[in-house]
């Protein structure tokens, strides 16, 4: 593409060889060769204006000032990242890691709810409950393994779930403290 762009700029503008060479990332002597017809014979010209690389105003401004370099047009794209709703597909090779990850999560973060673990690992509440109560059919072969290392969830998702569980736990403790204080006040 750089040579095709250079061919178009040579044929359709009054830009210097240096300006074209700097914009296209080609050596100045090669640009001179293209202009002489020695290099890039048979390459079809590629219009950088139609491809949104340059504007007509930018080419005119650089044609008037030979020391000014061509600047590529800034593209502003609004990229919308959509989070997948529902269960995500886990390859067959990773499915055996789910019970290990559940075991690791229940061991290291017992405050996580079954629903949070289901979302992180992509499993069912029955499986989480069976592993939590040690009644899973394959319990003898389950060894705790970090779900981030097993690539079942991201570290940020795990951290968000842990923070949410801690906030919930703190709210419940405050609620219990208030209830005990109210009971003590009523007793007095």
C-alpha positions in Angstrom: 0.0 0.0 0.0 2.8 2.6 0.7 4.0 2.3 -2.9 0.5 2.6 -4.3 -0.1 5.6 -2.1 3.2 7.1 -3.2 2.3 6.6 -6.9 -1.0 8.5 -6.4 0.7 11.3 -4.5 3.4 11.7 -7.2 0.8 11.7 -10.0 -1.8 13.9 -8.4 0.0 16.4 -6.1 2.9 18.9 -6.1 4.4 17.5 -2.9 8.2 17.1 -2.6 9.8 13.7 -2.7 10.8 14.1 0.9 7.2 14.8 2.1 5.9 11.7 0.2 8.8 9.6 1.4 8.2 10.6 5.1 4.4 9.9 4.8 4.7 6.6 3.0 7.7 5.3 5.0 9.8 4.8 1.8 13.3 6.1 1.1 13.4 9.4 -0.9 15.5 7.8 -3.7 12.8 5.2 -4.2 10.2 7.9 -4.5 12.4 9.5 -7.2 12.6 6.1 -8.9 8.8 5.9 -8.9 8.5 9.4 -10.4 11.0 8.4 -13.1 9.1 5.2 -13.9 12.0 2.9 -12.8 10.3 1.6 -9.6 6.8 0.4 -9.0 6.0 -0.2 -12.6 2.5 -1.6 -12.9 1.4 -0.7 -9.4 -2.1 0.8 -9.4 -2.4 4.2 -7.7 -4.2 4.2 -4.3 -6.1 7.4 -3.4 -5.3 8.3 0.3 -8.2 10.8 0.3 -10.8 8.1 -0.5 -9.3 5.8 2.1 -9.5 8.5 4.8 -5.7 8.7 5.3 -5.4 12.3 4.2 -7.6 15.3 3.5 -7.5 17.5 0.5 -6.8 20.5 2.8 -3.8 18.7 4.3 -2.4 18.0 0.8 -2.9 21.7 -0.3 -1.3 23.0 2.9 1.8 20.8 2.5 2.0 21.6 -1.2 2.4 25.3 -0.3 4.9 24.7 2.5 7.6 22.2 1.4 9.0 21.9 5.0 5.7 20.8 6.4 5.3 17.0 6.8 2.0 15.2 5.8 0.0 14.2 8.8 -2.3 11.2 8.7 -5.9 11.9 9.4 -6.9 11.0 13.0 -9.7 8.5 13.1 -12.1 8.7 15.9 -14.0 5.4 16.3 -16.5 4.7 19.0 -15.9 1.1 19.8 -18.6 -0.4 21.9 -17.5 -3.4 24.0 -20.4 -5.7 24.7 -20.3 -8.0 27.7 -21.7 -11.5 26.9 -24.8 -12.2 28.9 -25.5 -15.7 30.1 -23.1 -18.6 30.4 -20.0 -18.6 28.4 -18.8 -21.5 26.4 -16.0 -23.5 28.0 -14.0 -25.9 25.9 -14.1 -29.5 26.8 -10.4 -29.5 27.8 -11.2 -26.8 30.4 -14.4 -28.3 31.8 -12.5 -30.6 34.2 -11.0 -27.4 35.7 -14.4 -26.1 36.8 -14.7 -28.3 39.9 -11.1 -27.5 40.9 -11.8 -23.8 40.5 -15.0 -24.0 42.6 -13.1 -25.9 45.3 -10.4 -23.2 45.3 -12.9 -20.4 45.5 -14.9 -22.0 48.3 -11.7 -22.7 50.3 -10.1 -19.3 49.8 -13.2 -17.0 49.7 -16.0 -18.7 51.6 -17.9 -15.4 51.7 -18.6 -15.7 47.9 -22.2 -16.7 47.2 -23.0 -19.7 45.0 -24.4 -17.3 42.4 -21.1 -15.3 42.3 -19.1 -18.5 41.9 -21.5 -19.7 39.1 -20.9 -16.4 37.2 -17.2 -16.5 37.6 -16.6 -20.1 36.6 -19.7 -20.7 34.4 -21.3 -23.6 36.3 -24.6 -24.4 38.1 -25.6 -23.8 41.7 -26.0 -27.5 42.2 -22.4 -28.2 41.3 -21.2 -25.4 43.7 -23.4 -26.7 46.5 -22.2 -30.3 46.0 -18.5 -29.2 46.1 -19.1 -26.9 49.1 -20.8 -29.8 51.1 -18.2 -32.3 49.7 -21.0 -34.5 48.1 -19.8 -34.1 44.5 -19.5 -37.4 42.7 -15.9 -36.8 41.8 -14.8 -35.3 45.1 -11.8 -37.6 45.6 -10.2 -36.3 42.3 -10.9 -32.6 42.9 -7.9 -30.5 43.9 -8.2 -26.7 44.4 -6.9 -24.7 41.5 -7.0 -20.9 40.9 -9.7 -20.1 38.3 -7.6 -17.2 36.9 -4.7 -19.6 36.3 -7.1 -22.1 34.7 -8.4 -19.2 32.5 -12.0 -19.6 33.6 -12.3 -15.9 34.7 -10.2 -12.7 34.8 -8.5 -11.3 37.8 -10.6 -8.2 37.6 -13.9 -10.2 37.6 -12.6 -12.2 40.6 -11.6 -9.1 42.5 -15.0 -7.4 41.8 -16.8 -10.5 43.1 -14.6 -10.6 46.3 -15.1 -6.9 47.0 -18.9 -7.2 46.5 -19.0 -10.2 48.9 -16.9 -8.3 51.5 -19.2 -5.3 51.3 -22.2 -7.6 51.8 -20.6 -9.3 54.7 -19.8 -5.9 56.3 -23.4 -4.8 55.9 -24.7 -8.0 57.5 -22.3 -7.5 60.5 -23.5 -3.9 60.9 -27.1 -5.1 60.8 -26.4 -7.7 63.5 -24.7 -5.2 65.7 -27.6 -2.8 65.4 -30.0 -5.6 66.3 -28.0 -6.6 69.3 -27.8 -3.0 70.5 -31.6 -2.6 70.1 -32.2 -5.8 72.0 -29.9 -4.6 74.8 -31.6 -1.3 74.9 -35.0 -3.0 75.0 -33.8 -5.3 77.8 -32.7 -2.2 79.9 
